[in-house]
Amino acid sequence: MQMQANVPSDDLAALFGRLVEESLPDRRGEQAWRALLQAQATLMRQLDTDLREDTGLRLADFDVLAQLAEASGEMRMTELATRTLLSRSGLTRRVARLVDDGLVRRGNASGDRRGVVVALTDAGVERLTEAVPVHLRGVSRLFVDRFEDDELTALETALKRVIVDCTFG
């Protein structure tokens, strides 16, 4: 199915440029924003590839297991959805696969039959133990090693400010 546009294709770049200019005066920060998006996408793809090749675990699986480990092994599904990089529906499917693989188990929250708790299994802990060094070597090689300490501190401060502003805005 081909979509019809009201703008001739050779004018789309000009239209886009004009919209960006109107919405972002002097295009301030545009290149930094694009670089952040591209870096994030590139890093996530490479970290996923490295982790999958070395451990068979996807980055999204690792994220779920790591979040559970940081919460002492279990967490409500709603909290897990808030902490992971997945949508709620994506998390539901991911957790179902992790249950099938024996890496986590699902159960009802005590005192609340509607609440669902996800917990690491012994196999999940073993898999995480294997994956953490692989993942963090990749994080170090692809990201941390490319910056001086003061640059990492400045980047962390700036990104935390964005998080706080977006969260409590």
KEKEMAR-257823 format. One record per residue: residue number from 1; y negated, x negated, z of N, C-alpha, C in turn; residue in one letter. Coordinates in pm, whole numbers, plus 50000, padded with zeros to 5 digits. Example, Ala and Ser with C-alpha at 12.3 -4.5 7.8 and 13.67 -1.06 7.14 Angstrom:
# residues 2
+-----+-------+-------+-------+-------+-------+-------+-------+-------+-------+---+
!   k !  n.yy !  n.xx !  n.zz ! ca.yy ! ca.xx ! ca.zz !  c.yy !  c.xx !  c.zz ! r !
+-----+-------+-------+-------+-------+-------+-------+-------+-------+-------+---+
!   1 ! 50569 ! 48681 ! 50780 ! 50450 ! 48770 ! 50780 ! 50330 ! 48680 ! 50780 ! a !
!   2 ! 50225 ! 48715 ! 50708 ! 50106 ! 48633 ! 50714 ! 49997 ! 48710 ! 50787 ! s !
+-----+-------+-------+-------+-------+-------+-------+-------+-------+-------+---+
***
This chain:
# residues 169
+-----+-------+-------+-------+-------+-------+-------+-------+-------+-------+---+
!   k !  n.yy !  n.xx !  n.zz ! ca.yy ! ca.xx ! ca.zz !  c.yy !  c.xx !  c.zz ! r !
+-----+-------+-------+-------+-------+-------+-------+-------+-------+-------+---+
!   1 ! 50117 ! 49916 ! 50000 ! 50000 ! 50000 ! 50000 ! 49876 ! 49911 ! 50000 ! m !
!   2 ! 49788 ! 49931 ! 49906 ! 49666 ! 49853 ! 49897 ! 49551 ! 49932 ! 49955 ! q !
!   3 ! 49471 ! 49865 ! 50039 ! 49357 ! 49932 ! 50101 ! 49235 ! 49918 ! 50012 ! m !
!   4 ! 49158 ! 50021 ! 50006 ! 49033 ! 50018 ! 49930 ! 48918 ! 49981 ! 50024 ! q !
!   5 ! 48835 ! 49890 ! 49982 ! 48719 ! 49851 ! 50060 ! 48594 ! 49898 ! 49987 ! a !
!   6 ! 48491 ! 49927 ! 50063 ! 48364 ! 49969 ! 50004 ! 48282 ! 49851 ! 49957 ! n !
!   7 ! 48325 ! 49731 ! 49988 ! 48250 ! 49611 ! 49954 ! 48335 ! 49530 ! 49856 ! v !
!   8 ! 48277 ! 49488 ! 49745 ! 48352 ! 49402 ! 49652 ! 48401 ! 49276 ! 49725 ! p !
!   9 ! 48521 ! 49231 ! 49691 ! 48582 ! 49120 ! 49764 ! 48497 ! 48994 ! 49763 ! s !
!  10 ! 48421 ! 48970 ! 49655 ! 48339 ! 48849 ! 49652 ! 48218 ! 48858 ! 49745 ! d !
!  11 ! 48188 ! 48979 ! 49792 ! 48077 ! 48996 ! 49886 ! 48122 ! 49001 ! 50033 ! d !
!  12 ! 48253 ! 49000 ! 50055 ! 48303 ! 49011 ! 50193 ! 48259 ! 48894 ! 50280 ! l !
!  13 ! 48264 ! 48773 ! 50227 ! 48222 ! 48657 ! 50306 ! 48075 ! 48668 ! 50344 ! a !
!  14 ! 47994 ! 48713 ! 50250 ! 47852 ! 48729 ! 50279 ! 47830 ! 48839 ! 50384 ! a !
!  15 ! 47903 ! 48949 ! 50368 ! 47893 ! 49058 ! 50466 ! 47935 ! 49009 ! 50604 ! l !
!  16 ! 48047 ! 48939 ! 50611 ! 48094 ! 48888 ! 50739 ! 47992 ! 48793 ! 50801 ! f !
!  17 ! 47941 ! 48702 ! 50721 ! 47839 ! 48608 ! 50770 ! 47716 ! 48680 ! 50824 ! g !
!  18 ! 47672 ! 48783 ! 50754 ! 47556 ! 48860 ! 50798 ! 47586 ! 48933 ! 50929 ! r !
!  19 ! 47704 ! 48991 ! 50941 ! 47741 ! 49061 ! 51065 ! 47748 ! 48964 ! 51183 ! l !
!  20 ! 47802 ! 48846 ! 51159 ! 47809 ! 48746 ! 51266 ! 47669 ! 48704 ! 51307 ! v !
!  21 ! 47584 ! 48678 ! 51210 ! 47446 ! 48635 ! 51238 ! 47371 ! 48741 ! 51317 ! e !
!  22 ! 47389 ! 48867 ! 51280 ! 47320 ! 48976 ! 51351 ! 47374 ! 48993 ! 51494 ! e !
!  23 ! 47503 ! 48972 ! 51511 ! 47566 ! 48995 ! 51641 ! 47560 ! 48873 ! 51733 ! s !
!  24 ! 47546 ! 48756 ! 51674 ! 47547 ! 48632 ! 51750 ! 47428 ! 48548 ! 51704 ! l !
!  25 ! 47310 ! 48573 ! 51761 ! 47189 ! 48503 ! 51716 ! 47207 ! 48352 ! 51709 ! p !
!  26 ! 47166 ! 48297 ! 51597 ! 47178 ! 48154 ! 51569 ! 47323 ! 48107 ! 51573 ! d !
!  27 ! 47414 ! 48203 ! 51574 ! 47559 ! 48174 ! 51578 ! 47595 ! 48085 ! 51697 ! r !
!  28 ! 47515 ! 48097 ! 51805 ! 47534 ! 48013 ! 51924 ! 47675 ! 48033 ! 51980 ! r !
!  29 ! 47746 ! 47925 ! 51990 ! 47879 ! 47925 ! 52050 ! 47992 ! 47966 ! 51957 ! g !
!  30 ! 47959 ! 48004 ! 51835 ! 48063 ! 48051 ! 51744 ! 48171 ! 47945 ! 51722 ! e !
!  31 ! 48130 ! 47824 ! 51694 ! 48229 ! 47719 ! 51666 ! 48310 ! 47684 ! 51791 ! q !
!  32 ! 48247 ! 47687 ! 51907 ! 48322 ! 47661 ! 52031 ! 48426 ! 47771 ! 52053 ! a !
!  33 ! 48386 ! 47897 ! 52028 ! 48477 ! 48009 ! 52043 ! 48595 ! 47997 ! 51947 ! w !
!  34 ! 48566 ! 47967 ! 51821 ! 48672 ! 47953 ! 51721 ! 48766 ! 47837 ! 51758 ! r !
!  35 ! 48709 ! 47729 ! 51806 ! 48791 ! 47613 ! 51845 ! 48881 ! 47649 ! 51963 ! a !
!  36 ! 48828 ! 47725 ! 52059 ! 48908 ! 47768 ! 52175 ! 49025 ! 47854 ! 52129 ! l !
!  37 ! 48998 ! 47951 ! 52041 ! 49104 ! 48038 ! 51991 ! 49210 ! 47959 ! 51914 ! l !
!  38 ! 49165 ! 47870 ! 51828 ! 49259 ! 47791 ! 51748 ! 49340 ! 47696 ! 51836 ! q !
!  39 ! 49275 ! 47634 ! 51933 ! 49345 ! 47543 ! 52023 ! 49450 ! 47620 ! 52105 ! a !
!  40 ! 49411 ! 47736 ! 52157 ! 49504 ! 47815 ! 52237 ! 49626 ! 47856 ! 52153 ! q !
!  41 ! 49603 ! 47906 ! 52034 ! 49713 ! 47949 ! 51948 ! 49802 ! 47831 ! 51910 ! a !
!  42 ! 49741 ! 47719 ! 51876 ! 49817 ! 47599 ! 51837 ! 49900 ! 47548 ! 51954 ! t !
!  43 ! 49839 ! 47539 ! 52072 ! 49911 ! 47493 ! 52190 ! 50027 ! 47585 ! 52225 ! l !
!  44 ! 50005 ! 47714 ! 52223 ! 50110 ! 47809 ! 52260 ! 50228 ! 47800 ! 52162 ! m !
!  45 ! 50197 ! 47790 ! 52032 ! 50304 ! 47777 ! 51933 ! 50385 ! 47650 ! 51955 ! r !
!  46 ! 50316 ! 47538 ! 51977 ! 50388 ! 47411 ! 51994 ! 50466 ! 47408 ! 52124 ! q !
!  47 ! 50407 ! 47457 ! 52232 ! 50478 ! 47461 ! 52360 ! 50601 ! 47551 ! 52351 ! l !
!  48 ! 50588 ! 47663 ! 52281 ! 50701 ! 47753 ! 52261 ! 50811 ! 47684 ! 52181 ! d !
!  49 ! 50773 ! 47617 ! 52073 ! 50870 ! 47546 ! 51988 ! 50942 ! 47438 ! 52068 ! t !
!  50 ! 50866 ! 47356 ! 52139 ! 50926 ! 47247 ! 52218 ! 51023 ! 47302 ! 52323 ! d !
!  51 ! 50980 ! 47403 ! 52395 ! 51062 ! 47460 ! 52501 ! 51189 ! 47523 ! 52443 ! l !
!  52 ! 51175 ! 47596 ! 52334 ! 51289 ! 47662 ! 52270 ! 51390 ! 47558 ! 52219 ! r !
!  53 ! 51338 ! 47452 ! 52155 ! 51427 ! 47349 ! 52102 ! 51500 ! 47272 ! 52211 ! e !
!  54 ! 51431 ! 47245 ! 52322 ! 51491 ! 47163 ! 52427 ! 51573 ! 47243 ! 52529 ! d !
!  55 ! 51540 ! 47372 ! 52548 ! 51608 ! 47449 ! 52653 ! 51663 ! 47583 ! 52605 ! t !
!  56 ! 51623 ! 47628 ! 52486 ! 51664 ! 47759 ! 52438 ! 51583 ! 47873 ! 52496 ! g !
!  57 ! 51486 ! 47840 ! 52579 ! 51402 ! 47939 ! 52646 ! 51271 ! 47955 ! 52572 ! l !
!  58 ! 51227 ! 48077 ! 52550 ! 51096 ! 48102 ! 52489 ! 50987 ! 48082 ! 52594 ! r !
!  59 ! 50866 ! 48053 ! 52548 ! 50754 ! 48032 ! 52639 ! 50726 ! 48158 ! 52721 ! l !
!  60 ! 50737 ! 48276 ! 52659 ! 50714 ! 48400 ! 52733 ! 50820 ! 48420 ! 52841 ! a !
!  61 ! 50946 ! 48379 ! 52814 ! 51051 ! 48386 ! 52916 ! 51017 ! 48292 ! 53031 ! d !
!  62 ! 50977 ! 48171 ! 52994 ! 50938 ! 48071 ! 53095 ! 50826 ! 48125 ! 53182 ! f !
!  63 ! 50727 ! 48188 ! 53120 ! 50614 ! 48244 ! 53194 ! 50661 ! 48345 ! 53298 ! d !
!  64 ! 50751 ! 48434 ! 53259 ! 50803 ! 48534 ! 53352 ! 50876 ! 48465 ! 53467 ! v !
!  65 ! 50965 ! 48371 ! 53436 ! 51041 ! 48302 ! 53540 ! 50949 ! 48222 ! 53633 ! l !
!  66 ! 50849 ! 48156 ! 53575 ! 50755 ! 48077 ! 53656 ! 50671 ! 48166 ! 53747 ! a !
!  67 ! 50626 ! 48280 ! 53696 ! 50548 ! 48372 ! 53779 ! 50632 ! 48422 ! 53897 ! q !
!  68 ! 50758 ! 48453 ! 53870 ! 50846 ! 48497 ! 53979 ! 50868 ! 48385 ! 54080 ! l !
!  69 ! 50888 ! 48263 ! 54033 ! 50907 ! 48150 ! 54125 ! 50784 ! 48129 ! 54212 ! a !
!  70 ! 50666 ! 48138 ! 54154 ! 50543 ! 48120 ! 54232 ! 50523 ! 48231 ! 54334 ! e !
!  71 ! 50590 ! 48344 ! 54314 ! 50582 ! 48456 ! 54408 ! 50705 ! 48458 ! 54498 ! a !
!  72 ! 50765 ! 48342 ! 54522 ! 50882 ! 48327 ! 54609 ! 51005 ! 48400 ! 54557 ! s !
!  73 ! 51012 ! 48420 ! 54425 ! 51136 ! 48469 ! 54365 ! 51139 ! 48613 ! 54322 ! g !
!  74 ! 51044 ! 48694 ! 54367 ! 51044 ! 48833 ! 54324 ! 50905 ! 48892 ! 54327 ! e !
!  75 ! 50890 ! 48999 ! 54246 ! 50759 ! 49061 ! 54235 ! 50774 ! 49199 ! 54174 ! m !
!  76 ! 50682 ! 49286 ! 54210 ! 50679 ! 49418 ! 54147 ! 50648 ! 49402 ! 53999 ! r !
!  77 ! 50706 ! 49488 ! 53919 ! 50687 ! 49484 ! 53774 ! 50538 ! 49498 ! 53740 ! m !
!  78 ! 50465 ! 49582 ! 53811 ! 50322 ! 49601 ! 53781 ! 50244 ! 49472 ! 53803 ! t !
!  79 ! 50274 ! 49400 ! 53910 ! 50207 ! 49272 ! 53938 ! 50248 ! 49167 ! 53835 ! e !
!  80 ! 50374 ! 49166 ! 53797 ! 50423 ! 49073 ! 53696 ! 50352 ! 49097 ! 53563 ! l !
!  81 ! 50330 ! 49222 ! 53529 ! 50259 ! 49256 ! 53405 ! 50115 ! 49203 ! 53409 ! a !
!  82 ! 50053 ! 49206 ! 53524 ! 49916 ! 49156 ! 53538 ! 49911 ! 49004 ! 53523 ! t !
!  83 ! 50012 ! 48936 ! 53572 ! 50011 ! 48790 ! 53574 ! 50060 ! 48723 ! 53447 ! r !
!  84 ! 50143 ! 48789 ! 53370 ! 50200 ! 48724 ! 53252 ! 50110 ! 48740 ! 53131 ! t !
!  85 ! 50147 ! 48672 ! 53026 ! 50072 ! 48675 ! 52902 ! 50120 ! 48787 ! 52810 ! l !
!  86 ! 50197 ! 48882 ! 52863 ! 50258 ! 48987 ! 52784 ! 50194 ! 49123 ! 52809 ! l !
!  87 ! 50203 ! 49211 ! 52711 ! 50164 ! 49350 ! 52732 ! 50269 ! 49415 ! 52822 ! s !
!  88 ! 50238 ! 49531 ! 52876 ! 50334 ! 49600 ! 52963 ! 50464 ! 49631 ! 52888 ! r !
!  89 ! 50452 ! 49682 ! 52765 ! 50573 ! 49714 ! 52689 ! 50648 ! 49586 ! 52651 ! s !
!  90 ! 50573 ! 49482 ! 52617 ! 50637 ! 49354 ! 52587 ! 50710 ! 49297 ! 52708 ! g !
!  91 ! 50650 ! 49315 ! 52825 ! 50713 ! 49266 ! 52948 ! 50841 ! 49345 ! 52976 ! l !
!  92 ! 50838 ! 49475 ! 52955 ! 50957 ! 49557 ! 52979 ! 51073 ! 49510 ! 52892 ! t !
!  93 ! 51046 ! 49485 ! 52765 ! 51150 ! 49435 ! 52674 ! 51195 ! 49295 ! 52715 ! r !
!  94 ! 51100 ! 49210 ! 52751 ! 51133 ! 49072 ! 52789 ! 51220 ! 49071 ! 52914 ! r !
!  95 ! 51183 ! 49150 ! 53015 ! 51262 ! 49156 ! 53138 ! 51402 ! 49210 ! 53108 ! v !
!  96 ! 51413 ! 49309 ! 53020 ! 51545 ! 49362 ! 52984 ! 51632 ! 49252 ! 52924 ! a !
!  97 ! 51575 ! 49168 ! 52838 ! 51651 ! 49057 ! 52780 ! 51689 ! 48954 ! 52887 ! r !
!  98 ! 51595 ! 48926 ! 52977 ! 51625 ! 48830 ! 53084 ! 51733 ! 48884 ! 53178 ! l !
!  99 ! 51735 ! 49016 ! 53200 ! 51843 ! 49078 ! 53279 ! 51975 ! 49060 ! 53205 ! v !
! 100 ! 51974 ! 49089 ! 53074 ! 52096 ! 49073 ! 52994 ! 52146 ! 48929 ! 52996 ! d !
! 101 ! 52054 ! 48833 ! 53001 ! 52090 ! 48691 ! 53006 ! 52129 ! 48645 ! 53146 ! d !
! 102 ! 52113 ! 48733 ! 53246 ! 52149 ! 48700 ! 53383 ! 52048 ! 48615 ! 53456 ! g !
! 103 ! 51924 ! 48604 ! 53402 ! 51823 ! 48517 ! 53463 ! 51738 ! 48589 ! 53568 ! l !
! 104 ! 51729 ! 48721 ! 53558 ! 51658 ! 48803 ! 53657 ! 51740 ! 48929 ! 53682 ! v !
! 105 ! 51706 ! 48997 ! 53790 ! 51764 ! 49129 ! 53816 ! 51650 ! 49224 ! 53850 ! r !
! 106 ! 51675 ! 49349 ! 53821 ! 51578 ! 49455 ! 53850 ! 51632 ! 49542 ! 53962 ! r !
! 107 ! 51542 ! 49593 ! 54043 ! 51581 ! 49686 ! 54149 ! 51464 ! 49770 ! 54190 ! g !
! 108 ! 51491 ! 49870 ! 54271 ! 51383 ! 49954 ! 54323 ! 51316 ! 49885 ! 54440 ! n !
! 109 ! 51186 ! 49906 ! 54449 ! 51111 ! 49850 ! 54560 ! 51150 ! 49923 ! 54688 ! a !
! 110 ! 51163 ! 49850 ! 54797 ! 51198 ! 49914 ! 54923 ! 51087 ! 50009 ! 54965 ! s !
! 111 ! 51126 ! 50130 ! 55002 ! 51029 ! 50229 ! 55047 ! 50957 ! 50300 ! 54935 ! g !
! 112 ! 50984 ! 50263 ! 54809 ! 50915 ! 50326 ! 54695 ! 51012 ! 50329 ! 54578 ! d !
! 113 ! 51080 ! 50441 ! 54560 ! 51182 ! 50449 ! 54455 ! 51124 ! 50438 ! 54315 ! r !
! 114 ! 50996 ! 50467 ! 54300 ! 50935 ! 50456 ! 54168 ! 50900 ! 50312 ! 54133 ! r !
! 115 ! 50875 ! 50230 ! 54233 ! 50838 ! 50091 ! 54209 ! 50960 ! 50008 ! 54168 ! g !
! 116 ! 50939 ! 49921 ! 54071 ! 51046 ! 49833 ! 54022 ! 51013 ! 49690 ! 54062 ! v !
! 117 ! 51112 ! 49622 ! 54117 ! 51097 ! 49482 ! 54156 ! 51186 ! 49398 ! 54063 ! v !
! 118 ! 51132 ! 49287 ! 54018 ! 51207 ! 49192 ! 53937 ! 51226 ! 49066 ! 54021 ! v !
! 119 ! 51349 ! 49014 ! 54022 ! 51379 ! 48897 ! 54105 ! 51457 ! 48794 ! 54024 ! a !
! 120 ! 51431 ! 48668 ! 54052 ! 51507 ! 48559 ! 53992 ! 51651 ! 48560 ! 54044 ! l !
! 121 ! 51744 ! 48530 ! 53958 ! 51882 ! 48508 ! 53999 ! 51903 ! 48358 ! 54015 ! t !
! 122 ! 52018 ! 48319 ! 54066 ! 52050 ! 48176 ! 54076 ! 52048 ! 48112 ! 53937 ! d !
! 123 ! 52100 ! 48183 ! 53837 ! 52097 ! 48131 ! 53699 ! 51954 ! 48115 ! 53649 ! a !
! 124 ! 51867 ! 48207 ! 53689 ! 51726 ! 48197 ! 53651 ! 51659 ! 48076 ! 53713 ! g !
! 125 ! 51692 ! 48049 ! 53839 ! 51638 ! 47931 ! 53906 ! 51687 ! 47804 ! 53838 ! v !
! 126 ! 51816 ! 47800 ! 53802 ! 51870 ! 47683 ! 53731 ! 51801 ! 47663 ! 53597 ! e !
! 127 ! 51780 ! 47770 ! 53524 ! 51715 ! 47761 ! 53393 ! 51571 ! 47715 ! 53408 ! r !
! 128 ! 51503 ! 47766 ! 53508 ! 51364 ! 47725 ! 53534 ! 51358 ! 47579 ! 53574 ! l !
! 129 ! 51453 ! 47534 ! 53653 ! 51459 ! 47394 ! 53694 ! 51473 ! 47302 ! 53573 ! t !
! 130 ! 51548 ! 47346 ! 53475 ! 51564 ! 47270 ! 53350 ! 51436 ! 47275 ! 53266 ! e !
! 131 ! 51368 ! 47389 ! 53265 ! 51255 ! 47410 ! 53174 ! 51123 ! 47352 ! 53224 ! a !
! 132 ! 51100 ! 47352 ! 53354 ! 50970 ! 47308 ! 53407 ! 50933 ! 47167 ! 53360 ! v !
! 133 ! 51020 ! 47067 ! 53374 ! 50980 ! 46933 ! 53328 ! 50951 ! 46928 ! 53178 ! p !
! 134 ! 51029 ! 46998 ! 53098 ! 51007 ! 47001 ! 52953 ! 50870 ! 47061 ! 52923 ! v !
! 135 ! 50841 ! 47175 ! 52984 ! 50715 ! 47242 ! 52959 ! 50596 ! 47157 ! 53004 ! h !
! 136 ! 50604 ! 47101 ! 53123 ! 50490 ! 47025 ! 53175 ! 50470 ! 46893 ! 53103 ! l !
! 137 ! 50577 ! 46833 ! 53053 ! 50559 ! 46715 ! 52968 ! 50481 ! 46754 ! 52842 ! r !
! 138 ! 50512 ! 46869 ! 52786 ! 50439 ! 46918 ! 52669 ! 50294 ! 46947 ! 52702 ! g !
! 139 ! 50268 ! 47013 ! 52814 ! 50130 ! 47041 ! 52856 ! 50053 ! 46911 ! 52871 ! v !
! 140 ! 50116 ! 46814 ! 52933 ! 50050 ! 46685 ! 52953 ! 50022 ! 46617 ! 52819 ! s !
! 141 ! 50123 ! 46609 ! 52735 ! 50110 ! 46539 ! 52605 ! 50011 ! 46609 ! 52511 ! r !
! 142 ! 50018 ! 46739 ! 52505 ! 49937 ! 46814 ! 52407 ! 49797 ! 46849 ! 52457 ! l !
! 143 ! 49778 ! 46850 ! 52590 ! 49650 ! 46897 ! 52643 ! 49588 ! 46798 ! 52741 ! f !
! 144 ! 49650 ! 46779 ! 52855 ! 49590 ! 46702 ! 52964 ! 49554 ! 46560 ! 52920 ! v !
! 145 ! 49645 ! 46493 ! 52850 ! 49622 ! 46353 ! 52812 ! 49507 ! 46335 ! 52714 ! d !
! 146 ! 49458 ! 46441 ! 52657 ! 49349 ! 46433 ! 52558 ! 49210 ! 46436 ! 52622 ! r !
! 147 ! 49205 ! 46449 ! 52755 ! 49078 ! 46461 ! 52824 ! 49066 ! 46359 ! 52936 ! f !
! 148 ! 48942 ! 46321 ! 52964 ! 48912 ! 46241 ! 53084 ! 48911 ! 46337 ! 53203 ! e !
! 149 ! 48922 ! 46284 ! 53324 ! 48924 ! 46369 ! 53443 ! 48800 ! 46455 ! 53456 ! d !
! 150 ! 48682 ! 46397 ! 53428 ! 48559 ! 46476 ! 53441 ! 48553 ! 46587 ! 53336 ! d !
! 151 ! 48611 ! 46565 ! 53218 ! 48615 ! 46669 ! 53115 ! 48708 ! 46783 ! 53158 ! e !
! 152 ! 48821 ! 46748 ! 53218 ! 48913 ! 46851 ! 53267 ! 48846 ! 46934 ! 53376 ! l !
! 153 ! 48773 ! 46869 ! 53464 ! 48704 ! 46940 ! 53571 ! 48599 ! 47034 ! 53514 ! t !
! 154 ! 48521 ! 46986 ! 53417 ! 48417 ! 47070 ! 53355 ! 48480 ! 47189 ! 53281 ! a !
! 155 ! 48588 ! 47164 ! 53211 ! 48656 ! 47271 ! 53137 ! 48713 ! 47375 ! 53234 ! l !
! 156 ! 48777 ! 47328 ! 53340 ! 48831 ! 47420 ! 53440 ! 48720 ! 47505 ! 53501 ! e !
! 157 ! 48610 ! 47444 ! 53538 ! 48497 ! 47517 ! 53598 ! 48443 ! 47622 ! 53503 ! t !
! 158 ! 48423 ! 47585 ! 53378 ! 48368 ! 47678 ! 53279 ! 48464 ! 47795 ! 53254 ! a !
! 159 ! 48592 ! 47765 ! 53238 ! 48688 ! 47872 ! 53210 ! 48707 ! 47964 ! 53331 ! l !
! 160 ! 48704 ! 47909 ! 53451 ! 48713 ! 47993 ! 53570 ! 48593 ! 48086 ! 53581 ! k !
! 161 ! 48476 ! 48037 ! 53541 ! 48356 ! 48120 ! 53542 ! 48373 ! 48238 ! 53446 ! r !
! 162 ! 48431 ! 48212 ! 53330 ! 48456 ! 48319 ! 53232 ! 48554 ! 48421 ! 53292 ! v !
! 163 ! 48660 ! 48372 ! 53354 ! 48760 ! 48461 ! 53413 ! 48696 ! 48550 ! 53519 ! i !
! 164 ! 48620 ! 48490 ! 53608 ! 48556 ! 48567 ! 53715 ! 48458 ! 48668 ! 53656 ! v !
! 165 ! 48376 ! 48626 ! 53561 ! 48279 ! 48716 ! 53500 ! 48347 ! 48833 ! 53429 ! d !
! 166 ! 48458 ! 48806 ! 53362 ! 48530 ! 48913 ! 53290 ! 48605 ! 49003 ! 53387 ! c !
! 167 ! 48653 ! 48947 ! 53496 ! 48731 ! 49024 ! 53591 ! 48642 ! 49110 ! 53681 ! t !
! 168 ! 48533 ! 49052 ! 53725 ! 48448 ! 49122 ! 53822 ! 48313 ! 49161 ! 53765 ! f !
! 169 ! 48291 ! 49127 ! 53637 ! 48174 ! 49143 ! 53559 ! 48071 ! 49236 ! 53595 ! g !
+-----+-------+-------+-------+-------+-------+-------+-------+-------+-------+---+
***
